[in-house]
Amino acid sequence: MTWLITGGAGYIGAHVARVMAGAGERVVVLDDVSSGVPGRLPADIPLVRGTSLDGDLVRSVLAGHAVTGVVHLAARKQVGESVEQPLRYYRENVGGLATLLQEVVDAGVGRFVFSSSAAVYGNPPAVDLVTEDTPCAPVSPYGETKLAGEWLVRAAGRAHGITTTCLRYFNVAGAERPELADTGVFNVIPMVFDRLTRDDAPRVFGTDHPTPDGTCVRDYIHVSDLAEAHLAAARRTAGPGTDLTVNIGRGIGVSVRELLAVIADVTGDRRAPVVEPRRAGDAPRAVADAGLAAKELGFTARRGVEEMVASAWAGWCLRHPEAARG
């Protein structure tokens, strides 16, 4: 059994590759290293540089490494950028997936795990927990490409007898170790770190949401837990050709104020945040119902927000030593 992991040199992908290899799975990575970092991978995991849009390359990797299963993480994933460049997002996220799936079908690969996102839900209704049956209404081209990707994966699976699993994960944070931390500044925790490092106060967008403390509530999952969820999903696909779609989160809501308090404890920077008006389209609450993942995958997240923030901060300080001195 050999698994091809696309995007396996990325922040999430490298954690997945390491967890799967550490569990005894044979792994090969395909990554164009546009945002991936080859040094995140140990020397014994082969890295092929390229994109899933290149059918000839995918075909050679599947054959050359006797691949029998695929974990597809490669995608562009910045919401704002997707609004500005929708054609690029559809071409790379959906077109790349279609090319990959065609080669998977032609090669007779029977197991496929798709890295989706809670962005497929858009701004979910005011419910305590978002279930897999919550209506999908993405509000960005990025979310649209993830939902379209799910449709394509399921359709190909049904048509060609491929066992498929789509993982809709919520807000990812943390790192297994500092050198594996996220290098982008697109999510709330690194965005706060960035402001603190520049000697600016963190920002809170709206304190009048219908939540206990007036700030938005989100579900955060440690990237190492997420990697373990991918391993569980990959192993589940050993069964007959079926499809499964599951949320990956902790099922625990954390408000922006609560998150900032944890960041203050970890960094020692306790300056008061700047309160700004609500942003259009921000859902007051988006927290996963994690029950189906526990039932179908035997997966439950183990790490808390404090560990996420502390490990993310260690990674940030590795790349920004001036923050540690501050």
N, C-alpha and C positions, 0 to 999 in steps of 0.2 A: 504494500500500500504506500503510494507516494502522493503527497498533497502539493498542488501548486497554489501558492499564496500570492495573488496579485496585490501590488501595493505593499509588499511585505517589508520594505525598508522605511515605511512611514511610521509616524508616532504610534498609531494603533497597530498597524501591521507588524511591526517589529516585536511588539509584545505578544501578538498572536503566534508569530513564527517561533519565538523562543519558548512559549508555553507548550506548543504542540511538539516541537523537537524534544523538549525536556521530558515530555510524557511518552517518548519513544516513537513518535510518528516521524516518518521520513518526509522531509520538506524541501521544496525548491521555491525560490522567490523570483517573481517577475516584477520589475519596478523601473520606471523611466527616470528615477531619482530627481524629478523636477522639484519635489518637496521632500522626498525620502533621503535618508542619510545611510550610506552603505555601512558605516562604522557601527551602526546599531546592531548589525547582525554578527553573530559569531562566525569564525572562519569556516566551520564545518557545514554551514548552510549555503548552498550554491545560490548566487545572485546572477540572474540574467537581466541585462539592462535593455529595456524596451517597453512597449505599450501594448495593451490588449487590442488596440486598433490595428495592429500589425498581424494579420491572420497567418502569414507565412511563419513569422517568428513564434507565435503561439503554437502552431502545428508542430514545429520542430521541438519546442520545449516539451509538449505533451508526449511526443514520441520518444525523444531522447532521454527523458527521465522516467518513462513508463508511468505517467501520471494516471491515477485512478480516481482522484477527487480534487475539487477546486474550492478554495475559499477566496471569494472575490471582494477585495476591499478597495482596489484602485478606483479613485474617483476624485473629481474636483468637489470641494465641499464648503466653499465660502458663500454664505447666503447673499451678502451684498454684491459680491462679484457676479453671482449668477443672475442678478437683476440687470447688471450692466452688460453681461455677455451670455445671454441665454442660448445662442446658437452654439457657442463653444461648449456649454454645459450639456446640452442635448447630444452634441456630436461625441464628446468624450465619455459621458456617463452612460448614455443609452446606446449610442453607436458602438462604443467599445465593448459594452456588455453583449450586444447582438453578435459582434464578430467573435468574441470569446465563446459564446454559447454554440455558434455554428461549428467551431472547431471541436468543442467538447462533444457535440453530437456525432460529428464525423469520426472522432477518435474512439467513440464508444465509452466515454467516461460517464459513470453512472451516479456520481455523488457531487452535489453542488450546494455551497453555503453562500448566501448573498448578504453582504453588509448593507443593511438599510438604515433607517433613521426615524426617530420620532417626528422629524420634520414632515412626514407624510400626513400627520394629523392637523398640521397648520396650527390654528388657535382653537384647541379643543373646547367643547362646551364646559360650563361650570359644573364639573363632576369631581368627586373626591379622588377617584382613580381612573386613569385612561386605560380601557381594556382594548384588546385586539379587535373588538367589534365596534369601537368608537368610530364614527364616520371619518373618512380620510378627506381632508380639504386643504392641501398644501397651499401656502401663501407666497411661495418663491419658486423660481425655476429649479433651484436645487431640490426642494422638496418634491416638485413634480417629477424630476428625473428619478428620484428614489422610488416613488410610487409606480411610475412606468416600468422601472427596473423590476419591481416585484411582479407586476403583471407578466412581463416577458419571461422571467424565471419560472413562474408557475406554469405558464402556457407551454414552454419548452419541456418542462418536466413531465407534464401530462402527455404531451405528444410523443415523447421519445423515451419514456420510462426512466427518467432521472429522478432520484430522490432529492428533494430540495428543501432547504430551510432558509427563511428570511428573518434576520434579526433586526428588530426596530429598537435601536438603543437610544437612551436619553442622554443627558449631559455628561460627557466623559472628562475625567480629571485625574491628576496624579501621575506617578511613574513608579516602576518597579525599582529603578535606581536612577540617580541624577542624570547620567549620560543618555538615558532613554526618554527624557522629558520632552514634552511638546515644545517645538521651537517657534510656533506661531503665536500671534497675539490677537486671536479672534474670539476666544471664549472668555467668560467673565473672570475667572481666577487669574489667568495671565494678564488680562486687561487691568485688573486692580494692581497686580505686581508692577506693571509698567508705569502706572501713574505714581505709585509710591516711589519707585526708583527715580522718577523725574521730579520728585518732591512736590507732587500734586496730590490732592485729596481724592479718594475714590468717589465715584458718582452713583447716585441712586435715582433711577427714573421712575418717579411716582411713589408717593407714600399714602395714596388714597385708594389703593386697590381693595376689593372686597376680600381681604385676607386678614388673619389675626393681627399682624402688625402693619398692615397697609402696603407691604412690599410684595413683589411677585414671588411665588413659591415654585421651586423646581426640584426635580429628582436628579441627583448626582451619583454617578457610578465610577468606581476606581477602574482605571484602564487594565489593571491586572485581573480584576474580576471579569471585565469584559472579555479579555483574552481567554479566560477559563470557560466562559460561555461559548466562545467559538469552538474550543476543543470539544465541549459537550455536544454542540450542534453537529460537528463533523462526525463524531462517533455515532450519533443517532442515525446518520444517513446510511449506516450499514444495513438497515432494514429495506424492505421492498419499496418500489417507486411510489412515494407519497410526498405531499407537500405540507409544510408547517410554517406558520408565521407567528413569531412571539416577540413580546416586549422584553427588553433587557434593561432593568433598572433595579433600584432597591425597594421601591414602593414606599419611600419615606420622603416627605416634602421638607425642603429647607428654604427658608425665606432669604431674600437678599440681605436683610439686616442680620439674620443669624449667620449667614456665610461671612459677612464682613467682620462679625465678632470673632469667628474662628480665625480668619486671616490676621486680625489684630493680635490675637494670642500667639500665633505662629511667628509673625514677623516682628512683633514688639512695637509696631507703628499703630498708634491708637488715635490718630487724627480723625476728627468728625467728617463724615462724608458730605459731599455737596448734593443737595436735593434738587433735581431738575424735573420738569414736567414729564408725565407719562409719554412713552413712545407709542405711536399709532400701531395697533396690531399686537401689542404685548398681551398674551393671555395671563390672567391673574394667577392661574394655577395649572401646572402640567406635571403630574406625577403618575408613574407607571403602576398599573396592576401587574405585579410580578408573579402572580399565581400560576399562569400557564407555563412559564419557563421552569418553575419548580416541578410542576407535574410532568411535563413532557421531556425536559432535558435533565431533570434532577439537579438543576442549577439554582443556587441562592447566593447573592452577593454577600461577602463577608467583611469588607473593609468600610470604615466610616469616613465621614467628611473630614475629620481631623487628620486622618492618615493621608487622604487625598491632598489636602492643602499643604501639609508638612512635606510630603514627597515632591509636590510641584514646586514648592519654594526652594527645596534643595537643588532641583534641576535649574530653576531660574538663577539662583546664586552662582551655580557653576558657570553659567554663560554671562552673568552680569555680576562680577565680584564687587562692584561698587554698591550694589544693593545690600550685600551681606555686611559691608562695612558701615552702611548707613544705620 
